Structures are given as structure tokens and as C-alpha cells.
Amino acid sequence: ETGSEDIDILPNGLAFISSGLKYTGLKSFAPDKPGEIFLMDLNEDNPRAVELRISRGFDLASFNPHGISTYVD
């Protein structure tokens, strides 16, 4: 709903998407909603972004993702 900030696509077609970046002074469509990370499988006929659950103990209220990258070993 509020757009993505960044996307990283793995060689196997999985895409990780960060969303929810907020800057002071810029309009936010969801000012009280924390940032999110989504996963999209680009191999599917109709890919859709699915929100990933963030583990407990993480300060989700202040999560404001700027960028995303992956490391494949």
C-alpha cells in the first residue's frame, strides 16, 4: 500500500522487498505503521508479495528499513 523502498532478487527468483521508510518532513501514507519486509516468488505465474513475520524480541515499532541486501553462500 505504501510502496517499496528497495528490492533484492536472488538467483533462484525469490525477491526480498523492504517497505515503510519514513523521512522527517516527507508525507507518509502510513505514519503509525512500522516498516516491513516482503517476499515474492517471481517464478510463480501470478507472484504476490507476502509479508514476512519478524521474530519476537525485535523492536518492530521503530523498524524503518532503508535498503535491503542478501548474502548467498
C-alpha positions, -999 to +999 in steps of 0.1 A: +000+000+000+028+025+008+053+013-018+087-004-015+120+012-006+143-014-021+143-049-036+169-076-038+163-106-062+181-139-056+194-161-085+165-186-077+138-159-084+130-150-048+127-113-042+130-096-008+113-062-006+117-036+021+089-011+028+079+015+052+108+040+050+099+073+067+118+106+064+110+137+086+092+163+066+080+139+038+044+127+036+039+092+049+009+072+038+011+051+070+029+072+096+020+049+125+028+016+108+063+001+112+084-010+083+080-044+068+099-070+047+081-089+020+089-120+000+078-125-036+085-157-057+090-144-092+088-180-106+050-181-099+025-173-126+009-146-105+036-135-080+024-117-049+042-101-021+038-119+013+048-101+045+075-119+065+070-123+102+097-107+122+109-127+152+100-117+188+123-095+207+129-073+177+119-036+181+093-036+154+078-003+165+110+016+154+117-006+123+123+019+094+141-001+067+163+017+042+176-007+016+180-044+017+207-068+005+212-106+007+242-128+010+243-162-007+269-187+005 
